């Protein structure tokens, strides 16, 4: 027999303006879209790419009951590298994904120094490395080569203008299956003759 938790009692509540549905944000987050895309690629045996878990050290756990056990205190063990890695056409792939609300620029503070170093290191090993950035204000998702982002960050810029992405990055067209077809761009950049 499977024991399901009992549903909580519904309470009438006044809905404030901030709690109303925001129709522009109804869809999945970028991470959800990429995870769905990667599952699609895996199901078709096209690529094996997974989200890397963030390494944490659990310090305190509240064991009130089996169904309500929760972590109450935890710390990052060490800085994480990038969000995703895997293999495609026998080549390693490593990338970071960021979702921002800005209409004008991508703040470079969102990519930490250790992530830039990691991307540089994997590029030196012949890996395909890039950053996927979604401008939620425009509902546009771009793939930018890691070499370009690293170079711009090394110039000590504070941000990269939105227009730079329109001119220098690759717009990933939204589709239902898969939602973020970044391998279509990778095919054109790295495997055109295959």
C-alpha positions as CSV (number, residue, x, y, z in Angstrom):
1,X,0.0,0.0,0.0
2,X,1.3,3.5,-0.9
3,X,0.7,6.2,1.7
4,X,0.1,9.6,0.2
5,X,0.3,12.7,2.2
6,X,-3.1,14.2,3.2
7,X,-4.0,17.3,1.3
8,X,-3.8,20.6,3.2
9,X,-7.0,22.4,3.8
10,X,-7.7,25.1,1.4
11,X,-8.0,28.6,2.9
12,X,-9.7,31.6,1.3
13,X,-7.1,34.2,0.7
14,X,-7.1,37.6,-0.8
15,X,-4.9,37.7,-3.9
16,X,-2.6,40.7,-4.1
17,X,-1.5,42.3,-7.4
18,X,1.9,40.7,-7.1
19,X,0.4,37.3,-6.8
20,X,-1.8,37.5,-9.9
21,X,-0.8,35.5,-13.0
22,X,1.9,37.2,-15.0
23,X,1.1,36.0,-18.5
24,X,4.5,36.8,-19.9
25,X,6.1,34.4,-17.4
26,X,3.7,31.5,-17.8
27,X,6.2,29.2,-19.6
28,X,9.1,27.2,-18.3
29,X,12.2,28.8,-17.0
30,X,15.3,28.5,-19.2
31,X,16.6,25.7,-17.0
32,X,13.4,23.7,-17.4
33,X,13.5,24.3,-21.2
34,X,17.2,23.1,-21.4
35,X,16.4,20.1,-19.2
36,X,13.5,19.1,-21.5
37,X,15.7,19.7,-24.5
38,X,18.5,17.5,-23.1
39,X,15.9,14.7,-22.2
40,X,14.7,14.9,-25.9
41,X,18.3,14.6,-27.2
42,X,18.9,11.7,-24.9
43,X,15.7,9.9,-25.9
44,X,16.7,10.2,-29.5
45,X,20.3,9.1,-28.6
46,X,21.5,12.3,-30.2
47,X,23.5,13.6,-27.3
48,X,24.2,12.9,-23.6
49,X,24.1,16.2,-21.7
50,X,23.1,16.7,-18.1
51,X,22.8,19.4,-15.5
52,X,25.5,19.3,-13.0
53,X,24.3,19.2,-9.3
54,X,25.6,22.0,-7.1
55,X,27.8,20.5,-4.4
56,X,26.4,21.3,-1.0
57,X,27.3,20.3,2.6
58,X,24.2,19.5,4.7
59,X,24.5,20.8,8.2
60,X,21.1,20.5,9.8
61,X,18.0,18.5,9.0
62,X,14.6,18.8,10.7
63,X,13.1,15.3,11.1
64,X,9.6,16.3,12.3
65,X,8.1,13.4,10.4
66,X,9.0,11.3,7.5
67,X,6.8,13.2,5.1
68,X,8.0,16.7,6.3
69,X,11.7,16.1,6.7
70,X,13.6,19.2,5.4
71,X,17.1,20.5,5.2
72,X,17.2,23.6,7.4
73,X,20.9,24.5,7.0
74,X,23.4,23.8,4.2
75,X,26.4,25.4,2.6
76,X,28.1,25.3,-0.8
77,X,31.1,23.0,-0.5
78,X,33.0,24.7,-3.3
79,X,32.1,27.0,-6.1
80,X,30.3,25.2,-8.9
81,X,31.8,25.3,-12.5
82,X,29.2,25.5,-15.2
83,X,25.6,24.3,-15.4
84,X,25.7,21.6,-18.0
85,X,28.2,19.2,-19.5
86,X,28.1,16.1,-21.7
87,X,29.1,14.5,-25.0
88,X,27.9,15.2,-28.6
89,X,29.4,13.6,-31.7
90,X,32.3,12.4,-29.6
91,X,33.2,15.9,-28.4
92,X,32.8,17.2,-24.9
93,X,30.2,20.0,-24.4
94,X,30.3,22.4,-21.4
95,X,28.0,25.4,-21.0
96,X,26.5,27.9,-18.6
97,X,22.9,29.1,-18.8
98,X,21.6,32.4,-17.6
99,X,18.1,34.0,-17.6
100,X,17.9,37.8,-17.2
101,X,15.1,40.4,-17.1
102,X,17.2,43.3,-18.4
103,X,16.2,44.8,-21.7
104,X,19.5,46.6,-22.3
105,X,22.5,44.3,-21.3
106,X,23.8,41.1,-19.7
107,X,25.7,41.9,-16.5
108,X,29.0,40.1,-16.5
109,X,28.9,39.7,-12.7
110,X,26.5,36.8,-13.3
111,X,29.4,34.8,-14.6
112,X,32.0,34.3,-11.9
113,X,35.7,34.3,-12.3
114,X,36.0,30.6,-11.5
115,X,33.4,29.8,-14.3
116,X,35.4,31.9,-16.8
117,X,38.5,30.0,-15.8
118,X,36.7,26.6,-16.1
119,X,35.4,27.5,-19.6
120,X,38.8,28.6,-20.7
121,X,40.3,25.3,-19.4
122,X,37.8,23.2,-21.2
123,X,38.3,25.2,-24.4
124,X,42.0,24.5,-24.1
125,X,41.2,20.8,-24.1
126,X,39.2,21.0,-27.3
127,X,35.8,21.1,-25.7
128,X,32.8,22.9,-27.2
129,X,32.0,25.6,-24.7
130,X,29.3,28.3,-24.8
131,X,26.8,30.3,-22.8
132,X,23.1,30.3,-23.3
133,X,21.4,33.5,-22.3
134,X,17.7,34.2,-22.3
135,X,16.5,37.8,-22.3
136,X,13.0,37.3,-20.7
137,X,11.9,40.8,-21.6
138,X,12.1,39.9,-25.3
139,X,11.5,36.1,-24.9
140,X,14.8,35.6,-26.9
141,X,17.4,33.0,-26.2
142,X,21.0,33.3,-27.5
143,X,24.0,31.0,-27.7
144,X,27.2,32.9,-27.3
145,X,30.6,31.3,-27.8
146,X,32.6,31.0,-24.6
147,X,35.7,32.5,-26.2
148,X,33.7,35.7,-27.0
149,X,32.3,36.0,-23.5
150,X,35.7,35.3,-21.9
151,X,37.4,38.0,-24.0
152,X,34.7,40.6,-23.2
153,X,35.0,39.7,-19.4
154,X,38.8,40.1,-19.6
155,X,38.3,43.6,-20.9
156,X,36.9,44.4,-17.4
157,X,33.5,45.3,-18.8
158,X,30.6,45.5,-16.5
159,X,28.1,44.2,-19.0
160,X,27.5,43.2,-22.6
161,X,24.9,45.2,-24.5
162,X,21.8,43.4,-25.7
163,X,22.7,44.6,-29.2
164,X,25.9,42.7,-29.0
165,X,23.9,39.5,-28.7
166,X,21.8,40.4,-31.7
167,X,24.9,40.9,-33.8
168,X,27.4,38.4,-32.5
169,X,25.5,35.5,-30.8
170,X,23.1,33.0,-32.3
171,X,19.4,33.3,-31.7
172,X,17.9,30.0,-30.7
173,X,14.4,29.8,-32.2
174,X,11.8,28.4,-29.8
175,X,10.1,25.2,-30.8
176,X,8.0,22.7,-28.9
177,X,10.3,19.8,-29.4
178,X,12.9,20.6,-28.3
179,X,12.3,24.0,-26.7
180,X,16.0,25.2,-26.9
181,X,17.5,23.4,-29.9
182,X,21.0,24.6,-29.3
183,X,22.5,21.5,-31.0
184,X,21.2,22.9,-34.3
185,X,23.6,25.8,-33.9
186,X,26.4,23.6,-32.7
187,X,25.9,21.4,-35.9
188,X,26.4,24.5,-38.1
189,X,29.4,25.7,-36.1
190,X,31.3,22.5,-35.6
191,X,29.9,19.7,-37.7
192,X,28.7,21.3,-41.0
193,X,30.4,18.8,-43.3
194,X,29.2,15.7,-41.4
